[in-house]
Amino acid sequence: MSDRDETPLQRLFRAERQFHAMAPIKDIYSKLFLRTLLWFAFFTFVYFMLTGSV
């Protein structure tokens, strides 16, 4: 699938998988924690962009 055929959400998931694969952490629980932190930060950013509150 080329980049032009992907939706923005699919591109985000692909970037997240690539970042997760490159993380120098070997323990699966640490990777899960890192993934959770990244998604929390993303949704917090989206929330603040949509609501306009700081």
Contact map, one row per residue, 1 for C-alpha under 8 A:
111011000000000000000000000000000000000000000000000000
111111000000000000000000000000000000000000000000000000
111111000010000000000000000000000000000000000000000000
011111100000000000000000000000000000000000000000000000
111111100000000000000000000000000000000000000000000000
111111111110000000000000000000000000000000000000000000
000111111110000000000000000000000000000000000000000000
000001111111000000000000000000000000000000000000000000
000001111111100000000000000000000000000000000000000000
000001111111110000000000000000000000000000000000000000
001001111111111000000000000000000000000000000000000000
000000011111111100000000000000000000000000000000000000
000000001111111110000000000000000000000000000000000000
000000000111111111000000000000000000000000000000000000
000000000011111111100000000000000000000000000000000000
000000000001111111110000000000000000000000000000000000
000000000000111111111000000000000000000000000000000000
000000000000011111111100000000000000000000000000000000
000000000000001111111110000000000000000000000000000000
000000000000000111111110000000100010000000000000000000
000000000000000011111110000000000000000000000000000000
000000000000000001111111000000000000000000000000000000
000000000000000000111111100000100000000000000000000000
000000000000000000000111110000000000000000000000000000
000000000000000000000011111101100000000000000000000000
000000000000000000000001111101100000000000000000000000
000000000000000000000000111111100000000000000000000000
000000000000000000000000111111110000000000000000000000
000000000000000000000000001111111000000000000000000000
000000000000000000000000111111111100000000000000000000
000000000000000000010010111111111110000000000000000000
000000000000000000000000000111111111000000000000000000
000000000000000000000000000011111111100000000000000000
000000000000000000000000000001111111110000000000000000
000000000000000000010000000000111111111000000000000000
000000000000000000000000000000011111111100000000000000
000000000000000000000000000000001111111110000000000000
000000000000000000000000000000000111111111000000000000
000000000000000000000000000000000011111111100000000000
000000000000000000000000000000000001111111110000000000
000000000000000000000000000000000000111111111000000000
000000000000000000000000000000000000011111111100000000
000000000000000000000000000000000000001111111110000000
000000000000000000000000000000000000000111111111000000
000000000000000000000000000000000000000011111111100000
000000000000000000000000000000000000000001111111110000
000000000000000000000000000000000000000000111111111000
000000000000000000000000000000000000000000011111111111
000000000000000000000000000000000000000000001111111110
000000000000000000000000000000000000000000000111111100
000000000000000000000000000000000000000000000011111110
000000000000000000000000000000000000000000000001111111
000000000000000000000000000000000000000000000001101111
000000000000000000000000000000000000000000000001000111
